[in-house]
Amino acid sequence: MRRTWRLIFALAALACVFVCRPRPAGADGPILHEYVPPDPNEDLSLHATTRDGRLPAAVDTPSGVMPAPPDHRAPPETAYGGNATPDSIDATYRIDGDTTRPEVVSYDDPFIPAVTPFKRLYAYDSVDESVELAVSDRRLRKVETGGVALPGEDQFFADLFVDVAPGVPARIPSPGPGARVLASRAEPQPVAVEILRDGADNWFVVGTTRQRIRLVLELAVPRASFGSPFPDVGWASLVPRVPLLPRTVRDVARDVLHALGLSQSVSPRDAVTALVAHFRGFAPSDDLPRSRLPAELYRELALSKKGVCRHRAFAFTITALALGLPTRLVRNEAHAWVEVGDGAIWHRIDLGGAAGRFELDPSADAQPHVPPEDPFVWPPGSQSAALAAGASSPAPGAGVNPAGAASSAARASASSAANEPSGEAPPSAATNGRPPASVELHVGETQARRGAQLLVRGVVSAENEPCPGVRVDVALRSLDGRLSPLGSIPTDANGRFDAELTVPLGLGVGDYGVVATTPGAGLCGESRE
């Protein structure tokens, strides 16, 4: 914590002179000093540090002067990390067919100032043969710590709890693309951790012991990445940075580009502007897509302009990559958007389509980050996710999962919500006349240790027809009926799913059943237990 008492040292007398006040009538004894609350502006001007000297006591941001997180904070029930690793189920991303708008989603923001709803938790920059988004370069490189904020950078504090294990990279969020770590503190001290990033700028923490740690960081991010005009660069500087698309995906994407009237005959800057205008024009729809094959689902979403944030970002990413623009889909438990690279920085571009309301932590009081002005136009009827989040207020007594748990009936496990494959947690879809789905589930082991992998596989069908591209939510059910979610798995074109899910480290020892449900999508309705 910063200074609690303000002292003035007299060099000549070698004595302390305290802030004094007139002695009240009838008071007994001398008044020695008076408590003065910390002043972040004074901390900034004096270059004060936290008590341990590891972090500045305050930083200057576009939102104002922000004080550092407190020295001590009670650990939450859940934390980042867990089963969210570079090799876990969320390492790839398959789009679903539920284009309805969720009414409410839960969101946690560990940054000061808050970047709600844009914390970067998952980023994907390539497409595989199954039309799933992936990370083209999954090698992990160390994020160096040190330096000072440069002109043109915004500063942040991060304050988060992470479940770490020896040699296992645990996923953590970052506030923006190209973030740098200026200073850090890990608790309990001494604890050794290393921060890593992959080729899509996903961040991970690796520890040397199995424990829950608190990680406090001072960060700097290029301000232009939060909103700035796309520069007038040439295709020759961008195309080599784009991973090659599978032929089947490339052919369908070219059809979409042709329908949009786009090619490399226009400049990258004009192409980005046209793509943003098209995909911001999407709208949620209860008329769900009919396409079953992933490539055809992409085509239908892109051309019908139906869907919420994850559908817009998914279709934008594939279309832009096919055109030759370096593009990422980025998401967290509540929202999805895109980043487009110009060869120097990545530009965060919100396409809208957020939930009706964000359920925020009632104890969170961080000022929102003030980004630059949006350089792109919003079409009538559309609005940014920042406006939707700003209209939300913390619900009294609302529980929020600090690991990024999606809004659901079972919010007990942070790591499970991190696996939510749709990028924006949709509520259970109404059947809407669709036949209810049935989930056939097989579990590889009857016993599992905390932190160990649990193999689950099965198939989802409705009226003996497979349900492709639907989300399967897997959870552990205790004897008293409490659910501890393990993760969410998308089905393939044949309605099958297969994954290894990690048993949460914080799960109590006991007997559990394994349950799997689906909200349905496409021609398949919600499953019934």
N, C-alpha and C positions, 0 to 999 in steps of 0.2 A: 504494500500500500504506500502511497505517497506520504509526505510529512503529515502528521496529525497535529503537531504543534508548530507554530511559526516563531522562530527565535531570531533575535538580532544580536550578533556578537560584536562587542566593543573591543577593538584591538588594543587600545591604550590601557584600559582598566582590567582586561582579561576577565570580564564578568558579563553575565547575561542580562540584557534589559528586556523585560517582558512587556507584551501589550497590556497596558494598564487602563483601568477605568476608575472613576470616583468611587470611594467606599460608601456603600449604602448606610444610611443612619441605622444604628443599632446592630450592625454586623459584627460578629465576633471574629477576631483573628485577621491576619493580613490576606489580601487577595493577591496571589502569586502570579497567575496567568489566566488566560481565557482561551477556550477552544476556538479555532478558526477553521471553517470547513475548507477542504482542498479546492483550489482554484485551477482548473485545467489551463486557462489562459496564462496564469503565472507560471505553472509547470512548464508550459511550452517556451515561454520567454527565458526561463532560467535553465532550460535544457535538463530539467529534472528527470530522474529515472525511477523505475519501480524499486522497491526495497532491496531486491536482490541485484540491482544494477544491470539486469539483462535486457530490459525493454524501456523505451521512453515512457514517461508518465502520461504523456498526451501527444497526439499528432494533429496536424492541421489538415482538414479535408474540405471538399466543396460543401459539405453539410455543416461545417463549423469545427471547432476544436473538440476532439473526442478524447475522453480519458481512457487510460488503459484498463483492462479488466481487473477486478479485485484480486488480491493475493490468494484468497481462498474461496472455493465454491464447492458446495456439496455435490457429489457425483449423482447424475440422474440414474433412473432405472435402466435406461438403454443408452447405447453409444454407437458411434460410427464404427465401421470395420466389420467384424464378425465374419460372415461368409461372402462379403463383397471384396473379391480379389481379382487380379488380372485373368485368372483362369476359371472364375465362377460363371454361373449361368448368364449373368448380366454382361459378360464380355462381348456378346452380340445382341442385336436388337431386332426383333421381328414385329412388324406392325400388326395391329388387330383391326377388326372391321366394325367396332362399336363407335359410330360417328355421333352419338348423342352427347349432349353437354352435361358434365357432372355438375351437381348443384354446389358441392362443397368439397374441398380437399384440405388436408392438414399440411402444414409447412413449418419447418424449423430453419432459423437463420442464425448461424454462429458468428456473423461478421458485424463489426462496428466501424463505420455505419453499415446498416443492413442493406443487402442487395436484393431483397425480396422482389419478385420470386425467381431471381436469376443466379442463385448459387450453382456453380458448375460441379455436378456430381458424376455424370456419365457423358462422355463425348465419343462419337463414332465418325470416322472419316473415309470409310470405304464400303463397298458392297460385295457380298460373296455370291456364290452360285445359287444359294437358296433365297436370294433377295433379302437377306438379313444384313443390317448394317454392322460393321466391325471396325476394329482398329488396325490400320495397315501396318504399323510398326509398334509391336507390343514390347519391345525392349525397354527396360526401365533404366533411367539415368538419374543420377543424384541431383537434387535441387540444392545448389550451394546456398549457404546462409552468410549474409554480410552486406556491407555497403550502405548507402543512404538513398533516400528517394530523390529521383532526378526531376528536373523541370519537365512538365508534361505527364507526370505520373500522379495517380490518386493513391492515398495511403489508407490502410485498413488495419484493424486488429482482428484476429480470429481467436475464439475461445471455444474449444470443443473437447469432448471426451471420446477416446478411441480404445477399442478392445484390440490389443496387439498380441502377437504370438511370435516366437523365435523364427526368423527367416520367412515369415508369411506376410506379403504386402497387404495391408488393410486400407481400403479406399477411404479417402477423405475429400471434402469439397474444397474448391478454391473460389475466390470472388470474381475472377475474370480471366480471360485468356492472356497468357504471357506474364502471369503473376511472378513476382520475385519475393523471396523471404529475406527480410532485412535483419531480423532478430527473432529468437525463439526461446521458450522455456517449457520444459517437460516436467511434470510432477507425477508421482512423488520423486523428489531428488535424492540421490542421483539416479537417473534412468537414462539409458542410451537409446536413442531412436534416430532413424535416418528417413528423410523425406525424398521420395522418388517421383518421377513423372514418365509417362510413355509418350509415343509419337503424336497422340491426339490431345496431349496436355491433361490427361487424367492423373490425379495425384494419389499417392499411397504413402503409408508410414510403415516402416519395419522396425520391430523391437527385438530385444535380446531375451526377454522373458515373457511369460504369458500373464498379462495383467491388464487392468483398465487404467489408462493414463489420462491426464489432462494436458492438452497441448495449447499453449498460448503463443501466437505469432504476430509479428509486425510485418505487413505485406505492402508491396507497391505494384500497381498495375497501370499500363499505358492508358491515359484518359481517353485517347482517341478510339480505343477498342470498344468503349461503351457507346459510341455514337459519333460518327464522322462520315463525311462524303467519301464514297469509294473513289480512289484516285484514278487518273487516266493512264492506266498501264496497258501494255500490249499482251496479246495472247501468248506470245513466245515466252514470256517470263512466267506465265501461270501454268500452262498445260503440262510442263514437265513435273510439276508438283502434285499432279492429280493421279491417284492410283488407277490402274486400268480396270474398267468394268467388265464383268463377264459378258460374253457375246449376247446371250439371251436378254440380259438386262439392258445392254446398250441398244439393242434393236428396238425394244419397247420405248425406251427413253427418247430415242430419235423420233419416234412417232409423236410423242408428247411435244417435243421441241418444234416439230413441223406444225403441229396444231397451234402452238403458241406463236409461230412465225419468228422463231429465234434460231440463230446460227452464229458462227464466228465472223459473219460479214458485218455484225455490229460490234462496237467496242465492248470490252468487259464491263466498263462502267455502265453503259446503257443496258447491257444484258442483266446486270444485277438489279437495276431499277425496274426493268420489265418483270423480272421474276418476283420481286417483292410485291409489286402491284397485283400480280396474278394470285399469289398464294395468300396475301392478306385479304383477298376477296372471298375466301372460303366461308362457309357457314355450317354450324352444327346441323345434323339432320337425323330425324327418327326413321327416315327411309334408308335403311342400312344397305351397304353395297352388296351386290349379288355375286361378285367375282369370287372364285374359290382359290385359283392359283395366285401365288404371291405377286408375280409380275403383272398379271391382269388386275389384281387389286390395286397395285400402284397406278396403273393406267387409269382405272376408274376413279380413284381418288383425285388424281391430278386434273383430269378433264371435267369431272362432275363438280369439282370445287366444293366437296362436302367433307366435313370433319372438323375436329377441334385441333388444339395446338400440335399434338404429336403427329396427326395425319398431314398437316401442312408442312411441318418440319421434315418429316420423312420424305414426302413427295418432292419438296424443294431440293433436298440433299441429292437425291438420285438424279433429278433433272439437271441441276447445276453441275454435278460431277460429269455427266454425259456431255455437257457443253464445254467443259474444260476449266471450270472454276473450282479452286480448292475450297471445299465446303465440309462442315461438320454438323451433325445433329447433336445438340447438347440438351440434357434433361436433368431433372431431379424428381422428387416424389410428387410435385404439383404442377410442373410446367415443362414445356419443351420449346426450343427455338433453334436458330441456326447461327453459325459463324462462317463468314466468307473471308478467305485470305487474299491479300493483295500483294504478297511477296515480302512485305515488311511487318505488318501486323494482321491480326484477325479482328474482323468487325462483327460485333454482336448485333444480330438483327432479329427483333421480335416480330413474329407473324400473327400474333393475337391468338384467339381461340381459347382463352383461359377459362377456368371454372367460374361459376357464378359467385362463389365466395371462398376466401382463404381463411382457414381456421388457424390462427396464429397463437403462439405461446403468450398467455396472459401476463407472464412476468417479463416479457421482452419489452424494453423501452428504448432500444437504440434508434437514433435518428436514421431516416432512410437516406441512402446514397443519392446524391443529385448528379445524374449523368448529363452529358452534353445534349443539346437539342437533337431530336430524331431527324436525320436528313431525308427520310423517305415519307411519302404521303400515306395517310390512312384513308381508305375508301369509306364512303358512307356506310354506317351500320357496323363498322369494325372499330375496336379499340385495343390499346396496348394492355398487356398483362399487368404492367406497373399500375395503371389506373384501376384495374379490377382489384389488385392487391391493396392499393391505397384506400379503396372504399370498404375494405374488410376491417373489422376491429376484433381484437382478441375476445373470444367468447368466455364469459365468466366460468371458471372452473374447467375449461376445456383442456384436456390433456393433449400434449403434442409430443411426438416421438423425436427426440433430439437426433436420431440417426436418419431422419427423413422418412418417417412412416407415412404411408398413404392412408387416407381416411377410409376406415373399414370397421367392421364389427369387432375384429381382433387386431389390436394395435400393440400387442405385447412385445414384439421383437423388432428391433431396429433393422437388423440385417435382412429380415424378410422383405421389408418395405423397400429396401435398396434394390431388390430384385424385381420390383414392379416393372414389367416389360413395356408398358404402354407409354411411359414418360409423363403421363398425367393420369392420376389414379381415378379410373371411372367407377361409379357405383355400379351395383348389380343392375344389369339391363333388364327392363321389363320384357316379358315373353313376347308381347305384341303379336300374338297369333302364331309365333314360331313354336315348333315342338320342343319340349324341354329336353335338355341334353342329359346324358348319363355318362359318368366318369368311371372307367375301369382302372383300378389302381393296383400296382404290384410293388412291394417293397423288398429290396435286396437282402436286408439283415433284420433280425428280430431284436438285436441289441446294438446300441450305439453309444459311444462316449461323447461327452461335450467337446465340441471342437472337431469331431470326426465327420467324415462324409457319409451321407445316407443316400443310397441309390434308390430312386423312384422312377417308375416308368408306367405307361398305360396308354389308353386310347379314349377319346371323347367322341361320342356319336349321338345322333338323334334320329329315331325311327330307322335304325340300322344303316344310316348314312353317316360317313365321317364328318367331323366338324373341324375344318382346317382354320388355322390362324386365330384360334380362341385362346384366352388366358386361363391357365389352370393354377389355382391357388392351393398350395400344399401347407398344411399346418399340423402341429402335434396337439392332441387333446388330452388333458390331464383327467384323472378320475373324477374330479369335481366339475368337469366340463369346460375349464378354461382353455383357450386356444393360444398357442405360441406359433405364429406363422414361421415357416421355413423359407418360403420363396414362391415366386410365380414363374410358370413355364409356358411358353407358347407352343401350340401344337403345330405339326408340320402339315403338308398338303394332304396326308392320309389321316389326319386327326390324332396322330401319335405324339407322345412326349416322352422324353428320357433325359434325366439329369441327375447329377450328384449335388445334394444340398448339404450345407454344413449345419450341424446341431449347435445352437447358440451356446456360447461359453457361460452365460449367466443362467441357463436353464437349471431348475432344481432337479435333484436326483429322484427318480420315481418311474412309474409305469405310465406310458402314453400310448394313445392310438394315433395312427396317421390318417388324416382325412384330406380329400381333394375335392374342390368344387370349381365351377366355372360360371361367370356371369353370362356366357354365351356371346355370340357375334354372328353376323351373316345370317344364315338360315337356321341357326341353332339357338334355342332359348336358354334361359338360366337353368342350371342343374338343380335337382331337388335331392336332399339327403334322404 
